[in-house]
Amino acid sequence: MRHRAAFLQRWEGLLVVLLAVTVVYNALNAPGYMTLGNWINLFQLSIEKIIVALIMTFIIINAEIDLSVASVMGLSACTAGFLYANGTPMEWAVVAALLVGVAAGLFNSFWIGVVGLPSLVVTLSGLIGYRGLAYVLLEDRSIGGFPQWFNRLGQQPLLGPFPLALIIFFVLLVFAIIILQYSGFGRYVYVIGNNREVARYSGVHVRRTKMILFVTSSTIAALAGILYAARLGAVRGDMAMGFELDIITMVLLGGVSIFGGSGSMWGVLLSVLIILNLRNGMGLANLSGHVQTGVIGVLLILSVLVPNVAGTIQAALKRYRAQRMETGSA
Amino acid sequence: MNELRRRFQPEQIRELVLIGLILALVLFFSTQIENYLHPRTFTRISTSVAVVAIVAVGQTLVILTRNIDLSVGSIVGFTAYVTGTILAANNDLHPSLVIGMAVAMGAAMGALNGVLVAYGRVPAIIVTLGTLAIYRTLLVEFSGAKSVLTSELPRWLVNLPPTNAFRIGAIDIRLLFLIALVVVIVFQFIVTYMAWGRRLYAIGSNPEAARVAGFPAQRIVFTAFLLSGALAGLAGFVFLARFGNITVVAGQGIELKSVAAAVVGGVNINGGIGSPFGAFLGALLIDVIDNSLIRWLAISEFWRDALLGLMILLAVATDTIVMNRLRKAWVRHELQTSTSGFSVEQGGARHAT
């Protein structure tokens, strides 16, 4: 257990170094980089993904996965757009879109919690199915022309220089840190992720915890979808397509184990900062968006490979030394 | 009933159910769509299923070992594009060389996945999520924002999709479909009768036990990824032949389709259960629905994905609920019939404890 803690610290240490390097590089190469406005802009460009990454952290630490988040984002945005285009006031369209998120979450958690299917399959079918429903609603149309107040919420600062999505992110971040790292519920999330059976026999409500997480996940995804619609000012069936991969990458790069039970919100926050700054830096260095995604893919694999290889080399060295000691004493 | 139990395993019953379901769907659509039971319908579905079926076979090998390969879509796109570009520049390359090149390219990418998963001990979902992005990036960089055009490709390749292998009655078996069929049959044979194939199941049902039993688990998992990549490369060639015009987004989403086909076909996502033939049936079922919905006027074709999602869910739910019962019934039955024979051993075991 202490060994694992040491490894985690090492990984997070590595993340801090990486972050420092990218920030220094960016600061030296781009005038105006260290301004508040630029940093707000950095966050704003992928704010929806970051918001969903918060709840994804809970789910992966719980040893589950939610592949359907991006489709729920698309479905909620399309629901709002569809209702608005059919004469519903925008306020109610937004409420309905959030409810669609809750419904999707209940649907997922029914199959995962009550029937007991693996979340990978349930949310894979959600990934395809919810996206399909979004297409059913809008077919291949695009809907825009939302009310002024709605677009302004997505595009203009609300409080001081901060736009609504960023404020929501910070509020959720504080809640997420408190709940995951300092509350009983957070401990349950870790315990279940470490060993589901042990958790069950210790009287932890495994099913209930999982169901709460999946309902929350889809609800937050629906909220993120609405924020995305407000930022873009228009919705389409293929909105937010493929975001799930970016979101999961953010979480895993932050040192959260895909097998559950370990990782922390701090690590994910670090990895979010790194991804944002790295993309910004690579953009400054004139690398295309595709190359940026590729680099982050390499980083994702290295984040697990490097500690593994280091561990193997260390073990081999230890064996070698032990062998030499033996032959030396013999 | 006992006779039935002896003859069929639960997995085979499942495959029979899938075949029945496909036939029922075809019958249903034939009452809804004019001219549905035309040989052309078979031709259309069989050519479009070829790519996903080939990829799904490779995906099955990987899932059997309790892993997953999300990079296959990028591998299909990469091989289709690069093979197409090379072929466009050298129109007189021999077909077998072209196919060999596509397969080798796929195998190399699969091998990288395999090394990282089996020897680097990085979870498959992380590795293939990473290489999904990396292989696509390589493709975009390689392409320089150009596309492969049908007009640049040699005639034999352009004429490949409508080429018949043979005819059964009025039904044409296209060459591309035949390639897929051969892949399915070969790998069905391998996983059923060859030691390497049986070990896939052993590793997937209990990796720890397989390791203790002395199976070279790392090598087997590596080979599974290598083959998955090679088959994705072959599928890339079929993709190129079928579409001709290849852009840098070619093959996107095939990873999910192949997983869906495998899961609908009864391959258990936790490994150890399923077969290439089942995955093929899964791919076929999905394709029959896809192709028929486009022509069915009663509901919009946009329902396609929503239905597909629901179908995957139902397939897995029945798999978990019904199949577990069936398997238990079979095991119980076997225990009952063999109690007399094994009573001595059981007594011995009780004594030992």
Contacts between the chains, C-beta under 8 A, distances in Angstrom:
chain1	res1	chain2	res2	distance
A	65	B	125	7.9
A	111	B	313	6.4
A	111	B	317	6.9
A	115	B	317	6.0
A	115	B	320	7.0
A	115	B	321	7.5
A	116	B	320	6.9
A	117	B	313	7.7
A	117	B	316	5.6
A	117	B	317	6.3
A	117	B	320	5.8
A	118	B	269	5.5
A	118	B	270	6.6
A	118	B	316	7.8
A	120	B	68	7.9
A	120	B	269	5.7
A	121	B	263	5.9
A	121	B	269	5.2
A	121	B	312	6.9
A	121	B	313	7.6
A	121	B	316	4.8
A	122	B	313	6.5
A	122	B	316	7.6
A	124	B	256	6.9
A	124	B	259	6.4
A	124	B	260	7.1
A	124	B	263	7.6
A	124	B	312	6.7
A	125	B	260	7.8
A	125	B	308	8.0
A	125	B	309	4.4
A	125	B	310	7.1
A	125	B	311	7.9
A	125	B	312	3.9
A	125	B	313	4.3
A	125	B	316	7.6
A	126	B	309	6.4
A	127	B	256	6.9
A	127	B	309	7.5
A	128	B	256	6.6
A	128	B	260	6.8
A	128	B	305	5.3
A	128	B	308	5.3
A	128	B	309	4.1
A	128	B	312	6.9
A	129	B	305	6.7
A	129	B	306	5.3
A	129	B	307	8.0
A	129	B	308	7.0
A	129	B	309	2.0
A	129	B	310	5.8
A	129	B	312	7.8
A	129	B	313	7.4
A	130	B	309	7.0
A	131	B	305	5.8
A	131	B	309	7.9
A	132	B	302	7.4
A	132	B	303	6.9
A	132	B	304	6.5
A	132	B	305	2.8
A	132	B	306	3.2
A	132	B	307	7.0
A	132	B	308	6.6
A	132	B	309	5.7
A	133	B	306	4.9
A	135	B	302	4.4
A	135	B	305	6.2
A	135	B	306	7.6
A	136	B	300	6.9
A	136	B	302	5.0
A	136	B	303	5.7
A	136	B	306	5.7
A	139	B	300	6.8
A	139	B	302	5.2
A	245	B	129	6.1
A	245	B	132	7.1
A	245	B	133	7.3
A	248	B	129	6.8
A	249	B	129	6.8
A	252	B	126	5.9
A	252	B	129	7.9
A	258	B	123	4.8
A	258	B	125	5.9
A	258	B	126	5.9
A	259	B	123	7.1
A	288	B	140	7.3
A	290	B	136	7.0
A	290	B	137	5.0
A	290	B	140	4.2
A	290	B	141	7.2
A	291	B	137	5.8
A	291	B	140	7.9
A	291	B	141	6.7
A	293	B	133	4.8
A	293	B	136	7.5
A	293	B	137	6.1
A	294	B	133	5.6
A	294	B	134	5.0
A	294	B	136	7.5
A	294	B	137	2.9
A	294	B	138	7.2
A	296	B	133	6.8
A	297	B	129	7.4
A	297	B	130	4.0
A	297	B	131	6.8
A	297	B	132	7.2
A	297	B	133	3.4
A	297	B	134	4.5
A	297	B	137	7.2
A	298	B	130	6.7
A	298	B	134	6.2
A	300	B	126	6.1
A	300	B	129	6.6
A	300	B	130	4.5
A	301	B	116	6.3
A	301	B	122	6.1
A	301	B	126	6.5
A	301	B	127	5.8
A	301	B	130	4.1
A	301	B	131	7.5
A	304	B	120	7.9
A	304	B	122	4.4
A	304	B	123	6.9
A	304	B	126	5.6
A	305	B	116	6.5
A	305	B	120	4.9
A	305	B	122	5.2
A	308	B	120	5.9
A	308	B	121	4.9
A	308	B	122	6.5
A	309	B	120	6.9
